[in-house]
Amino acid sequence: MSPATLAALAAILIAICSFAAPASAQTVCEEHMIRISKAYDIPVGVLYSVGLTESGRRNSLQPYALNIHG
C-alpha cells in the first residue's frame, strides 16, 4: 500500500472520529481503527501511530486534530 493511500485512509479515519462525543472519542476512534484495519489489511498499530502523529499527542488520540496540509 502506497504512503499516499495510507495517509488518505488515516485522514478518513481521523475525520470519522471527529464526529464522536468528546467523552468517548478514544473508544470510538479505536473501534474505527479496528474496522478499517480489517477492511484494508493495515496493522492497527500503524493506524494508531498515524493518529497519534497527526494529533501531535504521545499518549492519546485527538479526533479533532486533523493535519490536512501536512
Residue frames as qw, qx, qy, qz and C-alpha x, y, z in Angstrom:
[[0.000, 0.891, 0.453, 0.000, 0.00, 0.00, 0.00],
 [0.430, 0.507, -0.023, 0.747, 1.45, 3.35, -1.02],
 [0.263, -0.219, -0.453, 0.823, 2.18, 6.08, 1.53],
 [0.237, -0.082, -0.167, -0.953, -0.39, 8.34, -0.16],
 [0.597, -0.312, -0.622, -0.399, -3.10, 5.70, 0.22],
 [0.537, -0.310, -0.649, 0.441, -2.17, 5.12, 3.84],
 [0.098, -0.096, -0.221, 0.966, -2.26, 8.86, 4.51],
 [0.409, -0.196, -0.371, -0.810, -5.68, 9.12, 2.85],
 [0.635, -0.350, -0.683, -0.090, -7.03, 6.25, 4.96],
 [0.408, -0.245, -0.525, 0.705, -5.62, 7.85, 8.10],
 [0.108, -0.033, -0.011, -0.994, -7.26, 11.16, 7.18],
 [0.554, -0.291, -0.539, -0.564, -10.57, 9.38, 6.64],
 [0.600, -0.317, -0.686, 0.261, -10.22, 7.61, 9.97],
 [0.236, -0.175, -0.366, 0.883, -9.49, 10.83, 11.81],
 [0.291, -0.137, -0.235, -0.917, -12.38, 12.57, 10.06],
 [0.611, -0.345, -0.655, -0.280, -14.72, 9.77, 11.10],
 [0.526, -0.312, -0.603, 0.513, -13.51, 10.04, 14.67],
 [0.074, 0.098, -0.118, 0.985, -14.12, 13.79, 14.70],
 [0.495, -0.369, -0.365, -0.697, -17.86, 13.14, 14.89],
 [0.604, -0.278, -0.715, 0.217, -17.51, 11.27, 18.17],
 [0.433, -0.865, -0.126, -0.218, -18.54, 12.71, 21.50],
 [0.152, 0.742, -0.532, 0.378, -15.55, 14.01, 23.48],
 [0.642, -0.473, 0.492, -0.348, -16.16, 11.67, 26.41],
 [0.874, -0.006, 0.486, 0.001, -15.89, 8.52, 24.32],
 [0.471, 0.793, -0.292, -0.252, -13.72, 9.74, 21.45],
 [0.071, -0.556, 0.825, 0.070, -10.80, 7.42, 22.14],
 [0.557, 0.079, 0.811, -0.162, -13.01, 4.34, 22.29],
 [0.653, 0.662, 0.243, -0.275, -14.81, 5.34, 19.09],
 [0.281, 0.784, -0.507, -0.222, -11.51, 6.01, 17.30],
 [0.248, -0.368, 0.896, 0.007, -10.17, 2.64, 18.33],
 [0.657, 0.322, 0.641, -0.232, -13.35, 0.91, 17.13],
 [0.582, 0.773, -0.039, -0.247, -12.99, 2.58, 13.73],
 [0.037, 0.698, -0.702, -0.139, -9.30, 1.68, 13.60],
 [0.482, -0.107, 0.867, -0.061, -10.07, -1.99, 14.15],
 [0.668, 0.553, 0.442, -0.229, -12.77, -1.96, 11.48],
 [0.441, 0.840, -0.248, -0.195, -10.59, -0.17, 8.91],
 [0.223, -0.574, 0.784, 0.080, -7.61, -2.34, 9.80],
 [0.594, 0.107, 0.796, -0.044, -9.56, -5.46, 8.91],
 [0.602, 0.711, 0.284, -0.227, -11.15, -3.95, 5.80],
 [0.445, 0.853, -0.271, -0.030, -7.87, -2.74, 4.26],
 [0.943, -0.039, -0.146, 0.297, -5.43, -5.22, 5.85],
 [0.217, 0.702, -0.325, 0.596, -3.47, -2.49, 7.63],
 [0.529, -0.177, -0.682, 0.473, -2.00, -3.24, 11.07],
 [0.321, -0.864, -0.381, -0.075, -3.90, -1.46, 13.85],
 [0.593, -0.538, -0.025, 0.598, -0.59, -0.25, 15.27],
 [0.363, 0.162, 0.353, 0.847, 0.16, 1.63, 12.06],
 [0.129, -0.709, -0.464, -0.514, -3.22, 3.38, 12.11],
 [0.540, -0.771, -0.278, 0.192, -2.81, 4.20, 15.80],
 [0.576, -0.291, 0.106, 0.756, 0.68, 5.60, 15.19],
 [0.190, 0.392, 0.406, 0.803, -0.56, 7.77, 12.33],
 [0.318, -0.795, -0.445, -0.263, -3.41, 9.01, 14.52],
 [0.591, -0.663, -0.138, 0.439, -1.02, 9.95, 17.31],
 [0.480, -0.054, 0.257, 0.837, 1.35, 11.64, 14.86],
 [0.044, 0.563, 0.473, 0.676, -1.43, 13.61, 13.19],
 [0.411, -0.825, -0.361, -0.142, -2.85, 14.76, 16.51],
 [0.221, 0.695, -0.379, 0.570, 0.55, 15.73, 17.91],
 [0.666, -0.572, 0.292, -0.379, 0.00, 13.76, 21.11],
 [0.187, 0.455, -0.868, 0.070, 2.17, 10.99, 22.50],
 [0.052, -0.001, 0.951, -0.306, -0.32, 9.03, 24.56],
 [0.369, 0.491, 0.672, -0.413, -3.87, 9.79, 23.41],
 [0.272, 0.387, 0.636, 0.610, -5.76, 10.22, 20.18],
 [0.108, 0.478, 0.235, -0.840, -7.28, 13.61, 19.48],
 [0.437, 0.466, 0.735, 0.226, -10.09, 13.13, 16.93],
 [0.187, 0.932, 0.258, -0.170, -10.49, 16.88, 16.42],
 [0.195, -0.734, 0.446, 0.474, -6.89, 17.38, 15.27],
 [0.808, 0.412, 0.394, 0.151, -6.63, 16.78, 11.53],
 [0.245, -0.628, 0.384, 0.631, -3.43, 17.85, 9.80],
 [0.728, 0.594, 0.331, -0.086, -4.70, 18.13, 6.23],
 [0.424, 0.881, -0.211, 0.013, -1.82, 20.15, 4.79],
 [0.892, 0.103, -0.253, 0.360, 0.96, 18.06, 6.33]]
